[in-house]
Each structure stands twice: as C-alpha cells, then as structure tokens.
Amino acid sequence: MGDWGVKVSKDGKDISSTTPEDFVFSTKNDTNVKIVIKNSGTVTVAGSGYTDVTITHSLNFIPVTMLYIEKVPSSGLWFLGGFQADGAGVYVDDDTSTTYVDATYFKFRVYNNTSSQKVASYYYFIFGDSAS
C-alpha cells in the first residue's frame, strides 16, 4: 500500500511522524469520518427576502456539514456558506436560530440582497462516522 492520503499534525508535531497520537486527522489511521451525504439544490428567494431550506439527514447524531452557495446566481462563483454578501446577490444567514444542524436536520436561511427574485444554487456535504 502506497503512502498517500490526508494528514493534519498537531501543533509542534512533524507531519512525517508515524505515531498516530501526533495527528489531529489522518486518513491512514482509519478515522471513519467520511462524506455520508452530498447533494445540491436550488431555492427561489423573493427580492429583499429570505427562504428557509431544510435538509433531512436522519443520522441520529449531529454531523459536521459544509455548505456552498453561488453568491450571484449563474455566475459560477461559489462561496462557503455563512458569509455576508456585498449587496450583489444572496447569502446564508449565520444566525444560529435559523442556520444549524441537529440530529435530524440541516437547516439554513438564504437571504436575497437584491430587489428582484433570485434562484440560488447550493451544494452541501454531510460528514459522519461510517463505522458499523
């Protein structure tokens, strides 16, 4: 087996270490944290309004998530969710009462900074322990 993968060493530890405890994360050490759900979608948001998106994951634990949204629809420019737009497009609210993950759902609120309706595209990853 070749020496490949992803490793993140702890502060002050060498990346070439062979001691598992020296790493925050290493794919070589079978951490079992994998992408368990990935998908994309679109949401229509009224001018100067917002729309809530609810994704049901039903994993029965609170997973790590990663969300990307196209700030200006049809621009091809994707941004990691939870940022404030510059007035040119849409953004995901980072208020924890409207954007959060629990043991069943991944919820986020998409705002539209423009006066006209927008169709916002998004894609997401949900990470979890793939061990049986």
Backbone as a chain_set.jsonl record, in Angstrom:
{"seq": "MGDWGVKVSKDGKDISSTTPEDFVFSTKNDTNVKIVIKNSGTVTVAGSGYTDVTITHSLNFIPVTMLYIEKVPSSGLWFLGGFQADGAGVYVDDDTSTTYVDATYFKFRVYNNTSSQKVASYYYFIFGDSAS", "coords": {"N": [[0.842, -1.174, 0.0], [0.568, 2.176, -0.882], [2.063, 5.308, 0.242], [-0.044, 7.565, 0.828], [-2.661, 10.049, 1.109], [-4.463, 12.081, 3.492], [-3.192, 14.168, 5.99], [-3.206, 15.802, 9.119], [-1.219, 17.359, 11.277], [-0.671, 17.69, 14.839], [-0.093, 20.755, 16.641], [3.28, 21.566, 16.745], [4.125, 19.008, 16.147], [5.689, 16.74, 13.874], [4.916, 16.309, 10.443], [5.782, 14.019, 9.226], [5.771, 12.077, 11.125], [5.217, 8.823, 12.588], [3.586, 8.173, 14.608], [0.382, 7.729, 15.697], [-0.945, 9.387, 17.593], [0.129, 11.893, 17.163], [-1.35, 13.268, 15.384], [-4.106, 15.291, 14.342], [-5.874, 14.531, 12.457], [-5.891, 11.83, 10.204], [-6.028, 10.043, 7.261], [-4.86, 7.624, 7.0], [-5.074, 6.368, 9.437], [-7.59, 5.271, 9.697], [-9.958, 6.885, 10.434], [-12.635, 6.948, 9.984], [-14.355, 9.095, 9.485], [-16.27, 10.271, 7.082], [-17.666, 11.471, 3.963], [-21.016, 11.244, 4.13], [-23.385, 12.031, 3.056], [-24.065, 13.823, 0.15], [-25.166, 16.478, -1.825], [-27.116, 18.645, -3.945], [-28.948, 21.646, -4.722], [-31.577, 23.997, -5.527], [-32.957, 27.148, -4.612], [-35.66, 29.365, -4.502], [-35.712, 32.782, -3.962], [-37.387, 35.552, -2.817], [-37.25, 39.018, -3.863], [-35.366, 41.107, -1.761], [-35.885, 39.403, 0.362], [-36.13, 36.253, 2.171], [-35.551, 32.683, 2.268], [-36.147, 29.644, 3.882], [-34.294, 26.627, 4.088], [-34.593, 23.187, 4.487], [-32.953, 20.265, 5.141], [-33.266, 16.887, 5.447], [-31.442, 14.619, 7.242], [-31.382, 12.522, 9.062], [-29.486, 11.092, 10.671], [-29.234, 10.592, 13.336], [-27.35, 11.707, 15.011], [-25.399, 14.661, 15.613], [-24.024, 15.884, 12.84], [-21.017, 16.988, 11.086], [-21.102, 19.638, 8.787], [-20.856, 21.029, 5.457], [-21.395, 23.769, 3.465], [-21.967, 25.218, 0.33], [-22.69, 28.105, -1.584], [-23.909, 29.766, -4.459], [-23.051, 32.906, -4.854], [-23.783, 35.045, -6.63], [-26.338, 34.257, -8.606], [-25.962, 31.961, -11.305], [-23.369, 32.754, -11.872], [-21.158, 31.141, -11.529], [-19.431, 31.395, -9.448], [-18.625, 30.187, -6.405], [-19.218, 30.128, -2.903], [-18.25, 29.448, 0.453], [-20.759, 28.726, 2.788], [-22.41, 30.973, 5.166], [-21.588, 33.672, 5.074], [-21.569, 37.235, 4.588], [-23.094, 38.894, 1.94], [-22.116, 41.279, -0.622], [-24.169, 42.921, -1.402], [-24.79, 42.309, -3.962], [-25.999, 39.912, -4.416], [-26.999, 36.749, -3.106], [-26.983, 35.337, 0.243], [-26.068, 33.172, 2.996], [-27.607, 33.053, 6.086], [-26.014, 33.468, 9.222], [-27.092, 33.241, 11.702], [-27.741, 31.441, 14.569], [-30.289, 30.581, 15.204], [-31.597, 30.202, 12.868], [-29.931, 28.932, 11.079], [-28.557, 25.908, 11.317], [-27.485, 22.639, 12.565], [-28.901, 19.602, 13.56], [-29.707, 16.462, 15.174], [-31.324, 15.397, 13.241], [-31.894, 17.21, 11.173], [-30.489, 19.511, 8.738], [-30.43, 22.814, 8.59], [-30.815, 25.907, 6.898], [-30.882, 29.441, 6.203], [-31.506, 31.413, 3.443], [-30.752, 34.528, 2.222], [-31.735, 37.28, 0.126], [-30.187, 39.955, -1.294], [-30.945, 41.675, -3.265], [-33.363, 43.563, -5.217], [-34.905, 42.059, -6.874], [-36.386, 38.828, -7.595], [-34.48, 35.857, -6.988], [-32.904, 32.818, -8.042], [-31.234, 30.697, -6.178], [-28.401, 28.636, -6.202], [-27.101, 25.795, -4.476], [-24.774, 23.593, -2.815], [-23.967, 20.776, -0.769], [-22.212, 19.009, 1.846], [-22.372, 16.307, 4.095], [-20.848, 15.062, 6.862], [-19.85, 12.064, 8.511], [-19.464, 9.314, 10.856], [-18.505, 6.424, 9.451], [-18.32, 3.901, 10.463], [-19.474, 0.638, 11.401]], "CA": [[0.0, 0.0, 0.0], [1.369, 3.387, -1.012], [1.988, 6.332, 1.278], [-0.85, 8.658, 0.313], [-3.799, 10.394, 1.949], [-4.518, 13.407, 4.094], [-2.764, 14.177, 7.381], [-3.122, 17.095, 9.792], [-0.471, 17.101, 12.51], [-0.889, 18.577, 15.972], [0.872, 21.841, 16.764], [4.58, 21.153, 17.247], [4.432, 17.64, 15.73], [6.152, 16.651, 12.487], [3.98, 15.636, 9.548], [6.329, 12.716, 8.841], [5.688, 11.171, 12.272], [4.468, 7.569, 12.413], [2.817, 7.991, 15.84], [-0.989, 8.198, 15.451], [-1.325, 10.446, 18.532], [0.688, 13.168, 16.716], [-2.203, 13.837, 14.346], [-5.497, 15.657, 14.563], [-6.608, 13.753, 11.466], [-5.083, 11.1, 9.232], [-6.803, 9.016, 6.566], [-4.159, 6.357, 7.175], [-5.442, 5.791, 10.726], [-8.978, 4.824, 9.65], [-10.757, 7.724, 11.315], [-14.025, 6.658, 9.662], [-15.143, 10.282, 9.186], [-16.389, 10.295, 5.629], [-18.854, 12.127, 3.435], [-22.092, 10.262, 4.11], [-24.426, 12.581, 2.186], [-23.717, 15.013, -0.618], [-26.261, 16.776, -2.727], [-27.217, 20.04, -4.345], [-30.316, 22.078, -4.953], [-31.818, 25.415, -5.782], [-34.002, 27.735, -3.785], [-36.13, 30.646, -5.021], [-35.765, 33.755, -2.882], [-38.013, 36.8, -3.251], [-36.425, 40.219, -3.728], [-35.244, 41.637, -0.398], [-36.498, 38.44, 1.264], [-35.358, 35.069, 2.523], [-36.214, 31.377, 2.21], [-35.525, 28.623, 4.718], [-34.073, 25.327, 3.456], [-34.461, 22.114, 5.463], [-32.474, 19.001, 4.591], [-33.408, 15.816, 6.432], [-30.366, 13.634, 7.127], [-31.799, 11.408, 9.936], [-28.325, 10.298, 11.1], [-29.375, 10.383, 14.776], [-26.288, 12.413, 15.714], [-25.171, 15.968, 14.999], [-22.852, 15.737, 11.975], [-20.323, 18.168, 10.552], [-21.623, 19.942, 7.455], [-20.17, 22.041, 4.66], [-22.372, 24.303, 2.535], [-21.518, 26.209, -0.642], [-23.787, 28.765, -2.28], [-23.48, 30.628, -5.552], [-23.376, 34.25, -4.379], [-24.545, 35.674, -7.704], [-26.841, 33.136, -9.397], [-25.45, 31.721, -12.671], [-22.043, 33.37, -12.044], [-20.102, 30.144, -11.445], [-18.594, 31.714, -8.285], [-19.188, 29.519, -5.243], [-18.659, 30.564, -1.634], [-18.605, 28.663, 1.627], [-21.897, 29.357, 3.454], [-22.19, 31.73, 6.392], [-20.908, 34.934, 4.808], [-22.446, 38.334, 4.209], [-22.86, 39.316, 0.561], [-21.812, 42.695, -0.802], [-25.329, 43.587, -1.955], [-24.972, 41.899, -5.355], [-26.608, 38.59, -4.581], [-27.61, 36.036, -1.992], [-26.062, 34.851, 1.257], [-26.642, 32.31, 4.021], [-27.627, 33.674, 7.4], [-25.241, 32.71, 10.209], [-27.821, 33.277, 12.965], [-27.9, 30.049, 14.994], [-31.696, 30.189, 15.324], [-32.12, 29.908, 11.527], [-28.968, 28.096, 10.361], [-27.998, 24.983, 12.305], [-27.578, 21.208, 12.323], [-29.223, 18.803, 14.741], [-29.602, 15.019, 14.931], [-32.222, 15.01, 12.158], [-31.955, 18.19, 10.089], [-29.526, 20.566, 8.413], [-31.282, 23.929, 8.188], [-30.165, 27.184, 6.656], [-31.707, 30.509, 5.661], [-30.858, 32.106, 2.329], [-31.242, 35.893, 2.031], [-31.525, 37.917, -1.169], [-29.891, 41.378, -1.103], [-31.376, 42.462, -4.417], [-34.793, 43.866, -5.232], [-35.617, 41.119, -7.743], [-36.332, 37.423, -7.209], [-33.285, 35.114, -7.415], [-32.862, 31.371, -7.827], [-29.897, 30.447, -5.647], [-27.933, 27.249, -6.235], [-26.249, 25.424, -3.348], [-24.443, 22.183, -2.65], [-23.547, 20.533, 0.608], [-21.645, 17.736, 2.273], [-22.618, 15.967, 5.493], [-19.802, 14.118, 7.244], [-20.195, 11.241, 9.658], [-18.66, 8.122, 11.141], [-19.021, 5.336, 8.609], [-18.1, 2.588, 11.118], [-20.733, -0.042, 11.74]], "C": [[0.887, 1.236, 0.0], [1.172, 4.357, 0.137], [1.268, 7.544, 0.705], [-1.992, 8.935, 1.28], [-3.699, 11.808, 2.459], [-4.107, 13.279, 5.549], [-2.746, 15.616, 7.883], [-2.436, 16.824, 11.124], [-0.844, 18.113, 13.594], [0.205, 19.63, 16.003], [2.162, 21.319, 17.395], [4.985, 19.736, 16.855], [4.791, 17.63, 14.241], [5.175, 15.838, 11.651], [4.481, 14.253, 9.125], [6.319, 11.69, 9.987], [4.905, 9.905, 11.912], [3.631, 7.243, 13.655], [1.406, 8.56, 15.644], [-1.42, 9.356, 16.35], [-0.79, 11.825, 18.131], [-0.213, 13.889, 15.719], [-3.602, 14.176, 14.845], [-6.367, 14.796, 13.666], [-5.618, 13.063, 10.545], [-5.95, 10.034, 8.576], [-6.149, 7.649, 6.702], [-4.613, 5.627, 8.44], [-6.914, 5.425, 10.816], [-9.851, 5.577, 10.644], [-12.251, 7.519, 11.124], [-14.894, 7.891, 9.431], [-15.125, 10.467, 7.675], [-17.579, 11.154, 5.234], [-19.937, 11.06, 3.369], [-23.266, 10.726, 3.253], [-23.837, 13.767, 1.447], [-24.818, 15.217, -1.64], [-26.225, 18.252, -3.071], [-28.68, 20.378, -4.553], [-30.375, 23.529, -5.325], [-32.941, 25.867, -4.872], [-34.36, 29.086, -4.393], [-36.318, 31.592, -3.849], [-36.32, 35.067, -3.431], [-37.054, 37.968, -3.077], [-36.511, 40.769, -2.318], [-35.893, 40.711, 0.635], [-35.561, 37.306, 1.628], [-36.22, 33.825, 2.363], [-35.438, 30.414, 3.09], [-35.433, 27.306, 3.952], [-33.885, 24.313, 4.578], [-34.077, 20.834, 4.747], [-32.572, 17.966, 5.708], [-32.281, 14.807, 6.22], [-30.641, 12.398, 7.982], [-30.636, 10.507, 10.375], [-28.35, 9.973, 12.591], [-28.161, 10.832, 15.576], [-26.093, 13.739, 14.989], [-23.892, 15.888, 14.167], [-22.186, 17.078, 11.674], [-20.87, 18.381, 9.151], [-20.756, 20.989, 6.77], [-21.151, 22.471, 3.574], [-21.716, 25.34, 1.628], [-22.735, 26.798, -1.33], [-23.2, 29.673, -3.36], [-23.969, 32.038, -5.235], [-24.209, 35.038, -5.386], [-25.026, 34.545, -8.606], [-26.354, 33.142, -10.837], [-24.08, 32.342, -12.922], [-20.93, 32.342, -12.104], [-19.145, 30.399, -10.292], [-19.273, 31.171, -7.034], [-18.461, 29.953, -3.981], [-19.125, 29.648, -0.523], [-19.694, 29.416, 2.378], [-21.508, 30.115, 4.708], [-21.415, 33.018, 6.183], [-21.948, 35.988, 4.466], [-22.094, 38.785, 2.799], [-22.629, 40.815, 0.501], [-22.978, 43.475, -1.407], [-25.656, 43.134, -3.369], [-25.727, 40.588, -5.496], [-27.229, 38.039, -3.329], [-26.545, 35.63, -0.974], [-26.819, 33.978, 2.247], [-26.516, 33.012, 5.359], [-26.817, 32.828, 8.37], [-25.853, 32.796, 11.609], [-28.132, 31.835, 13.372], [-29.354, 29.645, 15.211], [-32.289, 29.834, 13.964], [-31.192, 29.014, 10.71], [-28.274, 27.211, 11.383], [-28.128, 23.541, 11.829], [-27.977, 20.554, 13.634], [-29.187, 17.328, 14.341], [-30.493, 14.523, 13.789], [-32.119, 15.918, 10.941], [-30.703, 19.041, 9.949], [-30.382, 21.693, 7.863], [-30.438, 25.17, 7.944], [-31.126, 28.151, 5.996], [-30.902, 31.255, 4.611], [-31.536, 33.462, 2.146], [-30.914, 36.385, 0.625], [-31.35, 39.418, -0.939], [-30.402, 42.255, -2.233], [-32.888, 42.69, -4.362], [-35.591, 42.901, -6.109], [-35.428, 39.68, -7.25], [-35.09, 36.751, -7.773], [-33.508, 33.624, -7.183], [-31.428, 31.055, -7.441], [-29.58, 28.961, -5.707], [-27.031, 26.999, -5.034], [-25.862, 23.959, -3.483], [-23.839, 21.993, -1.275], [-22.979, 19.137, 0.773], [-22.017, 17.537, 3.73], [-21.653, 14.834, 5.829], [-20.25, 13.315, 8.458], [-19.259, 10.056, 9.795], [-19.262, 6.966, 10.378], [-18.823, 3.952, 9.225], [-19.441, 1.95, 11.449], [-20.819, -0.309, 13.212]], "O": [[1.835, 1.335, 0.779], [0.222, 4.235, 0.91], [1.902, 8.446, 0.158], [-2.256, 8.133, 2.176], [-2.95, 12.629, 1.93], [-4.595, 12.406, 6.267], [-2.329, 16.53, 7.173], [-2.989, 16.149, 11.992], [-1.271, 19.231, 13.308], [1.293, 19.429, 15.461], [2.131, 20.701, 18.459], [6.083, 19.3, 17.198], [4.259, 18.415, 13.456], [4.671, 14.806, 12.094], [3.687, 13.408, 8.711], [6.805, 10.571, 9.827], [4.039, 9.925, 11.037], [3.039, 6.167, 13.743], [1.258, 9.765, 15.445], [-2.182, 10.219, 15.915], [-1.212, 12.83, 18.701], [0.111, 14.985, 15.261], [-4.193, 13.457, 15.65], [-7.459, 14.381, 14.055], [-4.614, 13.657, 10.151], [-6.544, 9.208, 9.269], [-6.812, 6.625, 6.537], [-4.542, 4.4, 8.505], [-7.438, 5.281, 11.921], [-10.409, 4.991, 11.572], [-13.045, 7.872, 11.995], [-16.092, 7.737, 9.197], [-14.093, 10.779, 7.081], [-18.4, 11.519, 6.075], [-19.799, 10.08, 2.637], [-24.053, 9.907, 2.78], [-23.184, 14.619, 2.049], [-25.331, 14.27, -2.235], [-25.405, 19.008, -2.55], [-29.54, 19.498, -4.559], [-29.353, 24.207, -5.426], [-33.765, 25.069, -4.424], [-33.477, 29.862, -4.758], [-36.989, 31.264, -2.871], [-35.787, 35.623, -4.391], [-36.151, 37.917, -2.242], [-37.597, 40.883, -1.749], [-36.391, 41.175, 1.661], [-34.351, 37.39, 1.419], [-37.448, 33.899, 2.328], [-34.208, 30.377, 3.045], [-36.371, 26.914, 3.258], [-33.113, 24.545, 5.509], [-34.788, 20.373, 3.854], [-32.018, 18.159, 6.79], [-32.173, 14.208, 5.15], [-30.166, 11.314, 7.644], [-30.793, 9.288, 10.442], [-27.557, 9.153, 13.054], [-27.964, 10.382, 16.705], [-26.574, 13.912, 13.87], [-22.795, 15.831, 14.723], [-22.723, 18.145, 11.97], [-21.08, 17.421, 8.41], [-20.021, 21.734, 7.419], [-21.679, 21.631, 2.844], [-21.0, 26.226, 2.096], [-23.697, 26.088, -1.625], [-22.135, 30.266, -3.186], [-25.162, 32.326, -5.338], [-25.227, 35.63, -5.026], [-24.219, 33.931, -9.303], [-26.333, 34.179, -11.501], [-23.663, 32.448, -14.075], [-19.867, 32.616, -12.661], [-18.144, 29.696, -10.16], [-20.35, 31.626, -6.649], [-17.243, 30.127, -3.983], [-20.244, 29.136, -0.546], [-19.572, 30.623, 2.587], [-20.418, 29.929, 5.249], [-20.646, 33.413, 7.059], [-23.077, 35.662, 4.098], [-20.926, 39.031, 2.496], [-22.912, 41.535, 1.458], [-22.78, 44.594, -1.883], [-26.683, 43.525, -3.922], [-26.061, 40.196, -6.614], [-27.897, 38.751, -2.58], [-25.357, 35.586, -1.29], [-28.046, 34.031, 2.331], [-25.446, 33.504, 5.718], [-26.917, 31.602, 8.351], [-25.196, 32.456, 12.592], [-28.726, 31.089, 12.594], [-29.628, 28.458, 15.387], [-33.361, 29.233, 13.897], [-31.633, 28.399, 9.739], [-27.501, 27.69, 12.212], [-28.788, 23.257, 10.829], [-27.459, 20.904, 14.694], [-28.683, 16.993, 13.269], [-30.42, 13.354, 13.412], [-32.241, 15.457, 9.806], [-29.963, 19.259, 10.908], [-30.989, 21.557, 6.8], [-29.485, 25.451, 8.67], [-32.066, 27.743, 5.315], [-29.769, 31.673, 4.853], [-32.748, 33.534, 1.94], [-29.935, 35.954, 0.017], [-32.262, 40.079, -0.444], [-30.294, 43.479, -2.152], [-33.593, 42.081, -3.556], [-36.821, 42.922, -6.089], [-34.445, 39.362, -6.58], [-34.685, 37.034, -8.901], [-34.208, 33.222, -6.253], [-30.519, 31.133, -8.267], [-30.394, 28.128, -5.31], [-26.283, 27.885, -4.62], [-26.528, 23.186, -4.171], [-23.276, 22.918, -0.689], [-23.22, 18.23, -0.024], [-21.985, 18.483, 4.518], [-21.64, 13.792, 5.174], [-20.948, 13.833, 9.329], [-18.383, 9.829, 8.962], [-20.4, 6.571, 10.63], [-19.122, 2.942, 8.588], [-20.417, 2.641, 11.739], [-21.808, -0.874, 13.68]]}, "num_chains": 1, "name": "protein.A"}
